[in-house]
Amino acid sequence: MRTASPDIDILKRIQADDPQALTRLFDKYYQQLCSFLSILIPQREIVEELTANVFINLWKNRHKADIQTSIRSYLYSSAKNQATSFLRKKKKETSFFDFDFFRKKDKSPETIFIENELELDFNRAFRKVPPRAKLAFRLHRFDGLKYREIADIMEISVSAVEKNIATALQTLILELEKSVQPA
């Protein structure tokens, strides 16, 4: 079994029926997985339920789980599978990205206005990025996954991940340049 070293102990404890280890893994990855699923599904409640299902399924299958990648990759793949199943059941395709990385506390109205404009420009530009490129970009730049992990999750080659991220960057640059040009 090949797993990422920081999570090996957690996985072993989960497989030894230690619920505290599952809680630790949940605390470590829950928000990241919710953020990841929010790219695919816009409803927060559904994202939270699907993310919880990832951990429930891991616990249910803890004795059978044969994790061939890092635990992190395994969890992201499980989350992707949850989303795919949900979307298939609902028979609708969706691609939604909701950013909230700007904190609005203790800032001047001018700063908040500028940040809101920047966020709007970025979101407008990000909507133009093709879906697979958007997903690869998000996983790499915001969730910090390595290309190999992204390739495993998306079931594509590492070079395809590189091309998708390059496509996302190209699109973002072109779209953001348009938004700063004088009217």
Beta strands, then each sheet from edge to edge (+ up, - down):
end
